[in-house]
Amino acid sequence: MTTMPKKDTNNVLRFNVGSGNQNAVWICYRCNLRFYEESIAGLHNRLSNHSPRKIEFSQRSEAIA
């Protein structure tokens, strides 16, 4: 009798968020993906033919009370 290997559900692709533009994120709404580096968003555009949208935001250094 042969057994099937266990499916690993912890395969997560991680990127270093601090290395890119910290005030922008690229979102592909068709694939429901977020990219934190422009180069990775461009790669997704070339591979899938969908262009992710660039969303810019400002980071406040003050804590909201």
PyMOL commands that place a pseudoatom at each C-alpha (Angstrom):
pseudoatom trace, name=CA, resn=MET, resi=1, chain=A, elem=C, hetatm=0, pos=[0.000, 0.000, 0.000]
pseudoatom trace, name=CA, resn=THR, resi=2, chain=A, elem=C, hetatm=0, pos=[1.328, 3.467, -0.865]
pseudoatom trace, name=CA, resn=THR, resi=3, chain=A, elem=C, hetatm=0, pos=[0.555, 6.579, 1.100]
pseudoatom trace, name=CA, resn=MET, resi=4, chain=A, elem=C, hetatm=0, pos=[0.269, 10.086, -0.193]
pseudoatom trace, name=CA, resn=PRO, resi=5, chain=A, elem=C, hetatm=0, pos=[2.599, 12.659, 1.331]
pseudoatom trace, name=CA, resn=LYS, resi=6, chain=A, elem=C, hetatm=0, pos=[1.048, 15.175, 3.659]
pseudoatom trace, name=CA, resn=LYS, resi=7, chain=A, elem=C, hetatm=0, pos=[0.174, 18.443, 2.031]
pseudoatom trace, name=CA, resn=ASP, resi=8, chain=A, elem=C, hetatm=0, pos=[2.167, 21.309, 3.524]
pseudoatom trace, name=CA, resn=THR, resi=9, chain=A, elem=C, hetatm=0, pos=[-0.166, 24.272, 4.047]
pseudoatom trace, name=CA, resn=ASN, resi=10, chain=A, elem=C, hetatm=0, pos=[2.552, 26.545, 5.412]
pseudoatom trace, name=CA, resn=ASN, resi=11, chain=A, elem=C, hetatm=0, pos=[4.034, 27.464, 2.026]
pseudoatom trace, name=CA, resn=VAL, resi=12, chain=A, elem=C, hetatm=0, pos=[3.962, 31.229, 2.271]
pseudoatom trace, name=CA, resn=LEU, resi=13, chain=A, elem=C, hetatm=0, pos=[5.937, 33.513, -0.007]
pseudoatom trace, name=CA, resn=ARG, resi=14, chain=A, elem=C, hetatm=0, pos=[7.422, 36.314, 2.056]
pseudoatom trace, name=CA, resn=PHE, resi=15, chain=A, elem=C, hetatm=0, pos=[9.127, 39.506, 0.955]
pseudoatom trace, name=CA, resn=ASN, resi=16, chain=A, elem=C, hetatm=0, pos=[11.099, 42.022, 2.918]
pseudoatom trace, name=CA, resn=VAL, resi=17, chain=A, elem=C, hetatm=0, pos=[8.633, 44.891, 3.226]
pseudoatom trace, name=CA, resn=GLY, resi=18, chain=A, elem=C, hetatm=0, pos=[11.234, 47.325, 4.525]
pseudoatom trace, name=CA, resn=SER, resi=19, chain=A, elem=C, hetatm=0, pos=[13.334, 47.236, 1.367]
pseudoatom trace, name=CA, resn=GLY, resi=20, chain=A, elem=C, hetatm=0, pos=[10.721, 48.757, -0.955]
pseudoatom trace, name=CA, resn=ASN, resi=21, chain=A, elem=C, hetatm=0, pos=[8.769, 51.982, -1.001]
pseudoatom trace, name=CA, resn=GLN, resi=22, chain=A, elem=C, hetatm=0, pos=[7.112, 52.058, 2.406]
pseudoatom trace, name=CA, resn=ASN, resi=23, chain=A, elem=C, hetatm=0, pos=[4.426, 54.516, 1.293]
pseudoatom trace, name=CA, resn=ALA, resi=24, chain=A, elem=C, hetatm=0, pos=[2.990, 52.447, -1.550]
pseudoatom trace, name=CA, resn=VAL, resi=25, chain=A, elem=C, hetatm=0, pos=[1.531, 49.038, -2.213]
pseudoatom trace, name=CA, resn=TRP, resi=26, chain=A, elem=C, hetatm=0, pos=[0.528, 47.513, -5.548]
pseudoatom trace, name=CA, resn=ILE, resi=27, chain=A, elem=C, hetatm=0, pos=[-2.724, 45.537, -5.589]
pseudoatom trace, name=CA, resn=CYS, resi=28, chain=A, elem=C, hetatm=0, pos=[-3.969, 43.194, -8.304]
pseudoatom trace, name=CA, resn=TYR, resi=29, chain=A, elem=C, hetatm=0, pos=[-7.710, 43.018, -7.755]
pseudoatom trace, name=CA, resn=ARG, resi=30, chain=A, elem=C, hetatm=0, pos=[-8.180, 40.228, -10.303]
pseudoatom trace, name=CA, resn=CYS, resi=31, chain=A, elem=C, hetatm=0, pos=[-5.807, 37.892, -8.425]
pseudoatom trace, name=CA, resn=ASN, resi=32, chain=A, elem=C, hetatm=0, pos=[-6.403, 39.330, -4.946]
pseudoatom trace, name=CA, resn=LEU, resi=33, chain=A, elem=C, hetatm=0, pos=[-2.655, 39.843, -4.445]
pseudoatom trace, name=CA, resn=ARG, resi=34, chain=A, elem=C, hetatm=0, pos=[-0.644, 42.622, -2.797]
pseudoatom trace, name=CA, resn=PHE, resi=35, chain=A, elem=C, hetatm=0, pos=[2.928, 43.541, -3.712]
pseudoatom trace, name=CA, resn=TYR, resi=36, chain=A, elem=C, hetatm=0, pos=[5.211, 45.679, -1.599]
pseudoatom trace, name=CA, resn=GLU, resi=37, chain=A, elem=C, hetatm=0, pos=[7.921, 46.128, -4.237]
pseudoatom trace, name=CA, resn=GLU, resi=38, chain=A, elem=C, hetatm=0, pos=[7.452, 47.674, -7.659]
pseudoatom trace, name=CA, resn=SER, resi=39, chain=A, elem=C, hetatm=0, pos=[9.745, 45.122, -9.315]
pseudoatom trace, name=CA, resn=ILE, resi=40, chain=A, elem=C, hetatm=0, pos=[7.578, 42.225, -8.109]
pseudoatom trace, name=CA, resn=ALA, resi=41, chain=A, elem=C, hetatm=0, pos=[4.417, 44.028, -9.287]
pseudoatom trace, name=CA, resn=GLY, resi=42, chain=A, elem=C, hetatm=0, pos=[6.035, 44.498, -12.702]
pseudoatom trace, name=CA, resn=LEU, resi=43, chain=A, elem=C, hetatm=0, pos=[6.890, 40.814, -12.834]
pseudoatom trace, name=CA, resn=HIS, resi=44, chain=A, elem=C, hetatm=0, pos=[3.266, 39.951, -12.062]
pseudoatom trace, name=CA, resn=ASN, resi=45, chain=A, elem=C, hetatm=0, pos=[2.156, 42.298, -14.851]
pseudoatom trace, name=CA, resn=ARG, resi=46, chain=A, elem=C, hetatm=0, pos=[4.435, 40.579, -17.388]
pseudoatom trace, name=CA, resn=LEU, resi=47, chain=A, elem=C, hetatm=0, pos=[3.436, 37.059, -16.326]
pseudoatom trace, name=CA, resn=SER, resi=48, chain=A, elem=C, hetatm=0, pos=[-0.315, 37.454, -15.922]
pseudoatom trace, name=CA, resn=ASN, resi=49, chain=A, elem=C, hetatm=0, pos=[-1.110, 40.382, -18.228]
pseudoatom trace, name=CA, resn=HIS, resi=50, chain=A, elem=C, hetatm=0, pos=[-2.947, 42.157, -15.380]
pseudoatom trace, name=CA, resn=SER, resi=51, chain=A, elem=C, hetatm=0, pos=[-1.576, 45.433, -14.169]
pseudoatom trace, name=CA, resn=PRO, resi=52, chain=A, elem=C, hetatm=0, pos=[-1.626, 45.952, -10.393]
pseudoatom trace, name=CA, resn=ARG, resi=53, chain=A, elem=C, hetatm=0, pos=[-2.775, 49.348, -9.128]
pseudoatom trace, name=CA, resn=LYS, resi=54, chain=A, elem=C, hetatm=0, pos=[-0.406, 51.485, -7.131]
pseudoatom trace, name=CA, resn=ILE, resi=55, chain=A, elem=C, hetatm=0, pos=[-1.932, 52.657, -3.865]
pseudoatom trace, name=CA, resn=GLU, resi=56, chain=A, elem=C, hetatm=0, pos=[-0.030, 55.369, -2.027]
pseudoatom trace, name=CA, resn=PHE, resi=57, chain=A, elem=C, hetatm=0, pos=[-0.610, 56.257, 1.586]
pseudoatom trace, name=CA, resn=SER, resi=58, chain=A, elem=C, hetatm=0, pos=[1.023, 58.395, 4.228]
pseudoatom trace, name=CA, resn=GLN, resi=59, chain=A, elem=C, hetatm=0, pos=[2.328, 56.978, 7.454]
pseudoatom trace, name=CA, resn=ARG, resi=60, chain=A, elem=C, hetatm=0, pos=[1.677, 58.990, 10.587]
pseudoatom trace, name=CA, resn=SER, resi=61, chain=A, elem=C, hetatm=0, pos=[4.295, 58.823, 13.271]
pseudoatom trace, name=CA, resn=GLU, resi=62, chain=A, elem=C, hetatm=0, pos=[1.809, 59.937, 15.925]
pseudoatom trace, name=CA, resn=ALA, resi=63, chain=A, elem=C, hetatm=0, pos=[-0.165, 57.401, 17.871]
pseudoatom trace, name=CA, resn=ILE, resi=64, chain=A, elem=C, hetatm=0, pos=[-3.904, 57.779, 17.593]
pseudoatom trace, name=CA, resn=ALA, resi=65, chain=A, elem=C, hetatm=0, pos=[-5.433, 58.102, 21.043]
for i in range(1, 65): cmd.bond("trace and resi %d" % i, "trace and resi %d" % (i + 1))
show_as sticks, trace
zoom trace
